Amino acid sequence: MPKVSIVIPTKDREQDLNLLLNSIKKSTFKNYEIIIVNNSNTSLNKKIYDFDKIYKIIENHKNVGLAKARNQGAEISNGDYVLFVDDDNIFEENCISNLTQTLDENKIFLACGPATYYYSNKEKIWFLGNKYNFNTSFFKFFYNLEAIEKINQRFIETDTLHNCLMVRRILGQKYNWFDEKVYLSGTEFDFFLKLKRKIKGSVVTDIDATCFHNVPFDFNKNILRRHGISDKDSKRLFYIQRNRAVIIKRYGNIVNQVSLFFIYILLFSYYFFIILINNNLQLQKENFFGVLAGYRYLLTKRLK
C-alpha cells in the first residue's frame, strides 16, 4: 500500500501538469500513488504521463469545482496521507519526504504544507501561512520568515493551507473532507476549522519542505489579483464575498456575525470602486450577488 496518495485536480493545463508530474518523478520519496482528477471537457493525453509510477485518472468532462475534484481523488486514495496539490505547482525533490516525516513524527499536527515560492523567482515567497481575523473576515498573510513566530525553527502554525496540503486520510474520511457547496475560496479553511472543532491539533507550514508556484512573479501586482480576483474567472469573486458569511456563521460568534452585516457594506463599496477602475461589468454583478448571498446565509444558514 502507498504511504502517500497525491491528488491533482487539473483543468486545461497539461504543460503545467507535466512539470508537476516530472517533479514528482524526481522526488526522493517513492512510496506514493498519483490520482489525477480532470475537470476539463477534453480528456487527458495519457501518453505524456508515461513514467515509473502507476496513476489513476478521473475524467469529469466538465468543471465540477476544486472541492469536489479533491473529494473524488480522496475517495479512491489508499495512502496514510493524502497530498492535495494544484496542477501549477512544482515540488523540490525533498518536499514530499519532509512533509511525510512531519506528520509521522508529530501526531498533534492535523495537516501540513510546504513553504511555497514563485517558480519564476525562487527567492520570493508566494505562501508561508496566514492568520484569520474573525472581526474583519480577512486573512493576514506571512511573507517574511524572520518576522514569523515559529513553533520551533521548522514549523509555522497557520490557519489554513492553499495550493499544496498533506492531510491524514483517516481524518478526512471521518469528517467528510471538503464541503463542495463552499466550492471555491475558503474550502480548505472551512475543513480545518471543522477538524479543530472535533479534535485538538494544529495545521502547520514545514519550512524545510519547498514547492514552487508556477505563476508570474508580478502575479499580485494587479490590484484585482491581490484580492484573489480574476477577470478570467469572475465567479470567484461571488464565492469570496459569500464565503465570508459561511466562515463567520459557522465558526464565529454573534458579535462577528453582527459586525459582518456592516462590514459587507464597506466591502461591497471597496470592491465596487476597484472593479470600476478596471471596467468589468461581470465582476460588479458577482460582487453584488456574492454579498447578497452572504446576507442570505447569515440569516438562513442555507447554501445553494
Order of alpha helices (4+ residues) and beta strands (2+ residues): beta-alpha-beta-beta-alpha-beta-beta-alpha-beta-beta-beta-beta-beta-beta-alpha-alpha-beta-alpha-alpha-alpha-alpha
